[in-house]
Amino acid sequence: MTSKQLTKPERALTTTELLSFDDELKKFADLRDVLNNTYLGDNLDIGTLWSEKTLAHYRAIADQLPALRARWDGVNQRASADFIAREVAKLMTAFQNSGKDSDLFARLIADEVRAEQPTYYVLALAASAYRRNYRFLGISDLITEIKSARRKAAQVEDCIADVTEMQLTEQFNEIEAELPRMRKLIAERKRREKIGRDECEYGITINAAGEIVPDYPPDVADCEPHD
């Protein structure tokens, strides 16, 4: 799949191209979710969810935003009459409806689809979903799929349109700056948890410096799990 194929989709998009483009969109949507669920400050999510490796991985995805947005701008335009005719022809080929005048049926479908004014992306997505999930070709079911695809397109628009490359870079820089401090906090938490386990298991006390202090009988209450 090339950018040219998606920004000028005068021919019907293949299912492979559509799914590949959708995969890129999903990766970016996952990136947005991860960023939205990451909180700075004393929250340990940064230290547990992020590392240099994951940071580099998500930076690479974010670097694709300009190209992704350019391709989206291409397929998010109203589908041409020729594109609609090609998608309808693909549907007619996939579904052999007996007892119908195929030419007349194709014209009826094309007319109903044009009335919905779908974009290239919406129509290609709806047609692909229809071929995969239905056994017979029906106008009302196809319109339902078009409306469902339109809702998904709105989600895509929200995902890639309301963020800039600068905003993503700032978020990544904040996370990168917080990583060392969060790792120290996590290491300290694990050390304190280990101290608590050693006291309960061996009946010894280890002070904050990691030194063993004189033995004493462990207090059962102290060995119970704490919130």
ROBALO-399927 format. One line per 8 residues: number of its first residue (from 1); for each residue x, z, y of N, C-alpha, C. Coordinates in steps of 0.1 Angstrom, whole numbers, padded with zeros to 4 digits. Example, Ala and Ser with C-alpha at 12.3 -4.5 7.8 and 13.67 -1.06 7.14 Angstrom:
1 = 0132:0078:-0057:0123:0078:-0045:0132:0078:-0033 | 0128:0071:-0022:0137:0071:-0011:0129:0079:0000
***
This chain:
1 = 0008:0000:-0012:0000:0000:0000:0009:0000:0012 | 0006:-0009:0022:0014:-0010:0034:0005:-0006:0046 | 0012:-0003:0057:0004:0000:0069:-0004:-0012:0073 | 0001:-0024:0072:-0006:-0036:0076:-0019:-0038:0068 | -0018:-0035:0055:-0030:-0036:0046:-0041:-0027:0051 | -0038:-0016:0056:-0048:-0006:0060:-0052:-0008:0074 | -0043:-0012:0083:-0047:-0013:0097:-0055:-0026:0100 | -0054:-0036:0091:-0061:-0048:0092:-0068:-0052:0079
9 = -0078:-0044:0076:-0085:-0045:0063:-0096:-0056:0062 | -0092:-0068:0065:-0102:-0079:0065:-0106:-0083:0051 | -0098:-0079:0041:-0102:-0081:0027:-0107:-0067:0022 | -0113:-0067:0011:-0118:-0054:0005:-0106:-0046:0000 | -0106:-0033:0004:-0096:-0025:-0001:-0097:-0022:-0016 | -0086:-0022:-0023:-0086:-0019:-0037:-0088:-0004:-0039 | -0093:0000:-0050:-0094:0014:-0053:-0080:0021:-0053 | -0070:0014:-0058:-0056:0020:-0057:-0052:0023:-0043
17 = -0054:0013:-0034:-0050:0016:-0020:-0058:0027:-0014 | -0071:0027:-0017:-0080:0038:-0011:-0075:0052:-0016 | -0073:0053:-0029:-0069:0066:-0035:-0055:0070:-0030 | -0046:0060:-0028:-0033:0064:-0023:-0034:0069:-0009 | -0042:0062:0000:-0044:0067:0013:-0051:0081:0013 | -0060:0083:0005:-0067:0096:0004:-0057:0106:0000 | -0048:0103:-0009:-0038:0113:-0013:-0029:0117:-0001 | -0026:0108:0007:-0018:0112:0019:-0026:0120:0029
25 = -0039:0117:0030:-0048:0125:0038:-0049:0140:0033 | -0050:0141:0020:-0052:0154:0013:-0039:0162:0016 | -0028:0156:0015:-0015:0164:0017:-0015:0169:0031 | -0019:0161:0041:-0019:0166:0055:-0030:0177:0057 | -0041:0175:0050:-0052:0185:0051:-0047:0199:0045 | -0039:0198:0034:-0034:0210:0028:-0024:0217:0037 | -0016:0208:0044:-0006:0214:0054:-0014:0221:0065 | -0024:0216:0070:-0032:0222:0080:-0038:0236:0075
33 = -0043:0236:0063:-0048:0248:0057:-0037:0259:0056 | -0026:0255:0051:-0015:0265:0050:-0011:0270:0063 | -0010:0262:0073:-0006:0267:0087:-0017:0276:0092 | -0029:0272:0090:-0041:0280:0095:-0041:0294:0088 | -0037:0295:0076:-0037:0307:0068:-0025:0316:0069 | -0015:0311:0077:-0003:0318:0079:-0003:0326:0092 | -0001:0339:0091:-0001:0347:0103:0013:0353:0106 | 0016:0353:0119:0029:0358:0123:0028:0373:0125
41 = 0038:0380:0130:0038:0394:0132:0043:0401:0119 | 0037:0413:0116:0042:0420:0105:0035:0416:0091 | 0026:0406:0092:0020:0401:0080:0031:0395:0071 | 0031:0398:0058:0041:0393:0049:0039:0379:0043 | 0028:0372:0048:0025:0359:0043:0036:0349:0045 | 0043:0351:0056:0054:0341:0059:0065:0343:0048 | 0068:0355:0045:0079:0358:0036:0075:0354:0021 | 0062:0355:0018:0058:0353:0004:0054:0338:0002
49 = 0049:0331:0013:0044:0318:0011:0054:0307:0015 | 0064:0311:0024:0073:0301:0029:0087:0304:0025 | 0095:0293:0024:0109:0293:0022:0115:0281:0029 | 0128:0280:0028:0134:0268:0034:0129:0255:0027 | 0127:0256:0014:0122:0245:0006:0108:0241:0010 | 0099:0250:0011:0085:0247:0015:0085:0243:0029 | 0093:0248:0038:0093:0245:0052:0097:0230:0053 | 0108:0226:0046:0112:0212:0046:0102:0203:0041
57 = 0095:0207:0030:0084:0199:0024:0073:0196:0034 | 0068:0206:0041:0057:0205:0050:0062:0198:0063 | 0074:0200:0067:0079:0192:0078:0079:0177:0075 | 0083:0173:0063:0083:0159:0059:0069:0153:0060 | 0059:0161:0055:0045:0156:0056:0041:0155:0071 | 0044:0165:0079:0040:0164:0093:0047:0152:0100 | 0059:0148:0096:0066:0137:0102:0058:0124:0100 | 0049:0124:0090:0041:0112:0087:0028:0111:0096
65 = 0026:0121:0104:0014:0121:0112:0012:0109:0121 | 0022:0104:0128:0020:0092:0137:0015:0080:0128 | 0022:0077:0117:0019:0066:0109:0005:0068:0102 | 0002:0080:0098:-0011:0083:0092:-0022:0081:0102 | -0020:0085:0114:-0030:0084:0125:-0032:0069:0128 | -0021:0061:0128:-0023:0047:0131:-0031:0040:0120 | -0028:0043:0108:-0036:0037:0097:-0050:0042:0097 | -0052:0054:0101:-0066:0059:0102:-0074:0052:0113
73 = -0067:0049:0124:-0074:0042:0135:-0078:0028:0131 | -0070:0022:0121:-0074:0009:0117:-0086:0009:0108 | -0087:0018:0098:-0098:0018:0089:-0110:0026:0094 | -0109:0032:0105:-0120:0040:0111:-0128:0031:0121 | -0126:0018:0120:-0134:0009:0129:-0146:0004:0121 | -0156:-0001:0128:-0168:-0006:0122:-0164:-0018:0113 | -0169:-0018:0101:-0166:-0028:0091:-0172:-0042:0096 | -0164:-0052:0094:-0169:-0066:0097:-0179:-0071:0087
81 = -0186:-0081:0091:-0196:-0087:0082:-0189:-0092:0069 | -0178:-0098:0071:-0170:-0104:0060:-0166:-0092:0050 | -0162:-0081:0056:-0157:-0070:0047:-0169:-0064:0040 | -0181:-0063:0046:-0193:-0059:0039:-0196:-0068:0028 | -0196:-0081:0031:-0199:-0091:0020:-0190:-0090:0008 | -0177:-0087:0011:-0168:-0086:0000:-0170:-0073:-0008 | -0173:-0062:-0002:-0176:-0050:-0009:-0189:-0051:-0017 | -0199:-0058:-0011:-0211:-0060:-0019:-0209:-0069:-0031
89 = -0200:-0079:-0029:-0197:-0088:-0041:-0190:-0080:-0052 | -0181:-0071:-0048:-0175:-0063:-0058:-0185:-0054:-0066 | -0194:-0049:-0058:-0205:-0041:-0065:-0214:-0049:-0074 | -0217:-0061:-0069:-0225:-0070:-0078:-0218:-0074:-0090 | -0205:-0075:-0090:-0197:-0079:-0101:-0197:-0067:-0111 | -0196:-0055:-0106:-0194:-0043:-0114:-0208:-0039:-0121 | -0219:-0043:-0114:-0232:-0039:-0120:-0240:-0052:-0122 | -0243:-0055:-0134:-0251:-0067:-0137:-0265:-0062:-0139
97 = -0273:-0063:-0129:-0287:-0058:-0129:-0296:-0069:-0134 | -0301:-0067:-0146:-0310:-0077:-0152:-0324:-0078:-0145 | -0330:-0089:-0145:-0343:-0090:-0140:-0344:-0092:-0124 | -0332:-0093:-0118:-0332:-0094:-0103:-0325:-0108:-0099 | -0330:-0113:-0089:-0324:-0125:-0083:-0311:-0120:-0076 | -0299:-0123:-0082:-0287:-0117:-0077:-0284:-0121:-0063 | -0286:-0133:-0059:-0283:-0137:-0045:-0292:-0130:-0035 | -0305:-0129:-0038:-0314:-0122:-0030:-0310:-0107:-0029
105 = -0307:-0101:-0041:-0304:-0087:-0041:-0291:-0084:-0033 | -0282:-0093:-0034:-0269:-0091:-0027:-0272:-0092:-0012 | -0281:-0101:-0007:-0284:-0101:0007:-0291:-0089:0012 | -0300:-0084:0003:-0307:-0071:0006:-0298:-0060:0008 | -0288:-0059:-0002:-0279:-0048:-0001:-0270:-0049:0012 | -0265:-0061:0014:-0257:-0063:0026:-0264:-0060:0039 | -0277:-0063:0040:-0285:-0061:0051:-0287:-0045:0054 | -0289:-0038:0043:-0291:-0024:0044:-0278:-0017:0047
113 = -0267:-0022:0042:-0254:-0016:0045:-0250:-0019:0060 | -0252:-0031:0065:-0250:-0034:0079:-0258:-0024:0088 | -0270:-0021:0084:-0278:-0012:0092:-0272:0002:0093 | -0264:0006:0083:-0258:0019:0084:-0245:0019:0093 | -0241:0007:0096:-0229:0005:0105:-0217:0014:0100 | -0213:0012:0087:-0202:0020:0082:-0188:0015:0087 | -0179:0023:0087:-0165:0019:0090:-0159:0013:0078 | -0147:0007:0079:-0140:0002:0067:-0138:0013:0057
121 = -0133:0024:0062:-0130:0035:0053:-0143:0040:0046 | -0153:0042:0054:-0166:0048:0048:-0171:0039:0037 | -0172:0026:0040:-0178:0016:0030:-0169:0015:0018 | -0156:0014:0020:-0147:0014:0008:-0148:0026:0000 | -0148:0038:0006:-0149:0050:-0001:-0163:0051:-0008 | -0173:0048:-0002:-0187:0049:-0008:-0188:0039:-0020 | -0183:0027:-0018:-0184:0017:-0029:-0175:0021:-0041 | -0164:0027:-0038:-0155:0031:-0049:-0162:0043:-0057
129 = -0168:0052:-0049:-0174:0063:-0056:-0186:0059:-0064 | -0193:0049:-0058:-0205:0043:-0065:-0201:0037:-0079 | -0191:0029:-0079:-0186:0022:-0091:-0182:0032:-0102 | -0177:0044:-0097:-0172:0054:-0107:-0183:0063:-0112 | -0194:0064:-0105:-0203:0075:-0108:-0217:0070:-0112 | -0220:0057:-0110:-0234:0052:-0113:-0233:0042:-0124 | -0244:0040:-0131:-0246:0030:-0142:-0253:0018:-0137 | -0262:0019:-0127:-0270:0008:-0122:-0268:0008:-0106
137 = -0270:-0004:-0101:-0268:-0006:-0086:-0282:-0005:-0080 | -0283:0005:-0071:-0296:0007:-0063:-0293:0009:-0049 | -0301:0004:-0040:-0298:0005:-0026:-0299:0019:-0021 | -0309:0027:-0025:-0310:0041:-0019:-0298:0049:-0024 | -0293:0048:-0036:-0282:0055:-0040:-0269:0051:-0033 | -0268:0038:-0030:-0256:0034:-0022:-0256:0039:-0008 | -0268:0040:-0002:-0269:0045:0011:-0265:0060:0011 | -0269:0067:0001:-0266:0081:-0001:-0251:0083:-0001
145 = -0244:0074:-0009:-0229:0075:-0010:-0223:0072:0004 | -0229:0063:0011:-0223:0059:0024:-0224:0071:0034 | -0235:0078:0033:-0237:0090:0042:-0227:0101:0038 | -0225:0103:0025:-0216:0112:0020:-0201:0109:0024 | -0198:0096:0023:-0185:0092:0028:-0183:0093:0043 | -0194:0092:0050:-0193:0094:0065:-0190:0108:0068 | -0195:0118:0060:-0192:0132:0063:-0178:0135:0060 | -0173:0129:0049:-0158:0130:0046:-0150:0125:0057
153 = -0154:0113:0062:-0146:0107:0073:-0146:0116:0086 | -0156:0123:0088:-0157:0132:0100:-0147:0143:0098 | -0146:0148:0085:-0136:0158:0082:-0122:0153:0084 | -0119:0141:0080:-0106:0135:0082:-0103:0134:0097 | -0112:0129:0104:-0111:0128:0119:-0107:0141:0125 | -0114:0152:0121:-0111:0165:0127:-0097:0170:0123 | -0093:0166:0111:-0080:0171:0106:-0068:0165:0113 | -0069:0152:0115:-0057:0145:0121:-0058:0142:0136
161 = -0070:0144:0142:-0071:0141:0156:-0069:0152:0165 | -0071:0165:0161:-0070:0176:0170:-0057:0184:0169 | -0047:0177:0165:-0033:0183:0165:-0023:0173:0169 | -0013:0178:0176:-0002:0169:0180:0011:0172:0173 | 0020:0163:0173:0033:0165:0167:0040:0177:0173 | 0039:0179:0186:0045:0190:0193:0039:0204:0188 | 0026:0204:0186:0020:0216:0181:0025:0220:0167 | 0026:0210:0159:0031:0213:0145:0046:0217:0146
169 = 0054:0211:0154:0068:0215:0155:0069:0229:0160 | 0061:0233:0169:0061:0247:0175:0057:0257:0164 | 0047:0254:0156:0043:0262:0145:0054:0264:0134 | 0061:0253:0131:0072:0253:0121:0083:0262:0127 | 0086:0260:0139:0097:0268:0145:0094:0283:0145 | 0082:0286:0148:0078:0300:0147:0080:0306:0133 | 0076:0298:0123:0077:0303:0110:0092:0304:0106 | 0099:0294:0109:0114:0295:0106:0121:0307:0112
177 = 0117:0310:0125:0123:0321:0132:0119:0334:0125 | 0107:0335:0119:0102:0347:0113:0107:0350:0099 | 0112:0339:0092:0115:0341:0078:0126:0352:0075 | 0137:0353:0083:0147:0363:0080:0141:0377:0080 | 0133:0380:0091:0127:0393:0093:0117:0396:0082 | 0109:0386:0078:0099:0389:0068:0106:0391:0054 | 0117:0384:0052:0124:0387:0039:0129:0401:0038 | 0134:0406:0049:0139:0420:0050:0128:0429:0047
185 = 0116:0427:0053:0105:0436:0051:0100:0436:0036 | 0100:0424:0030:0097:0423:0016:0107:0430:0007 | 0120:0428:0010:0130:0435:0002:0129:0450:0003 | 0126:0455:0015:0124:0469:0017:0112:0474:0010 | 0101:0467:0010:0089:0471:0003:0092:0472:-0012 | 0099:0462:-0018:0102:0462:-0032:0111:0473:-0035 | 0121:0477:-0026:0130:0488:-0029:0122:0501:-0029 | 0113:0502:-0020:0105:0515:-0020:0096:0516:-0032
193 = 0091:0505:-0036:0083:0505:-0049:0091:0509:-0061 | 0103:0504:-0061:0112:0507:-0072:0116:0522:-0072 | 0118:0527:-0060:0121:0541:-0059:0109:0550:-0065 | 0097:0546:-0061:0086:0553:-0066:0085:0552:-0081 | 0087:0541:-0087:0087:0539:-0102:0097:0548:-0109 | 0109:0548:-0103:0120:0556:-0109:0117:0571:-0109 | 0111:0575:-0098:0108:0590:-0097:0098:0594:-0108 | 0088:0585:-0110:0077:0589:-0120:0082:0587:-0134
201 = 0091:0577:-0136:0095:0574:-0150:0106:0583:-0155 | 0115:0587:-0146:0126:0595:-0151:0126:0609:-0145 | 0117:0612:-0137:0117:0626:-0132:0128:0628:-0122 | 0133:0618:-0115:0144:0620:-0106:0139:0615:-0092 | 0146:0619:-0082:0143:0615:-0069:0155:0607:-0063 | 0151:0596:-0057:0161:0588:-0050:0158:0587:-0035 | 0168:0591:-0027:0165:0591:-0013:0165:0577:-0007 | 0163:0577:0006:0163:0564:0013:0176:0556:0012
209 = 0187:0564:0010:0200:0557:0009:0203:0552:-0005 | 0193:0555:-0014:0195:0550:-0028:0203:0561:-0036 | 0205:0573:-0031:0212:0583:-0038:0203:0592:-0046 | 0207:0596:-0058:0199:0605:-0066:0201:0619:-0062 | 0190:0626:-0060:0190:0640:-0056:0187:0649:-0068 | 0189:0662:-0068:0187:0670:-0080:0173:0668:-0086 | 0173:0669:-0100:0161:0666:-0108:0151:0677:-0105 | 0138:0673:-0107:0127:0683:-0106:0116:0677:-0114
217 = 0107:0685:-0120:0096:0680:-0128:0087:0670:-0119 | 0085:0658:-0124:0077:0649:-0116:0062:0654:-0114 | 0057:0653:-0103:0043:0656:-0100:0034:0645:-0105 | 0025:0648:-0114:0017:0638:-0120:0009:0631:-0109 | 0004:0638:-0099:-0004:0632:-0088:0005:0621:-0081 | 0018:0624:-0080:0026:0615:-0073:0028:0602:-0080 | 0026:0602:-0094:0028:0590:-0102:0016:0581:-0103 | 0005:0586:-0097:-0007:0578:-0098:-0006:0566:-0088
225 = -0012:0555:-0091:-0011:0543:-0082:-0017:0547:-0069 | -0010:0542:-0059:-0015:0543:-0045:-0019:0530:-0039 | -0029:0530:-0030:-0033:0518:-0024:-0022:0512:-0015
***
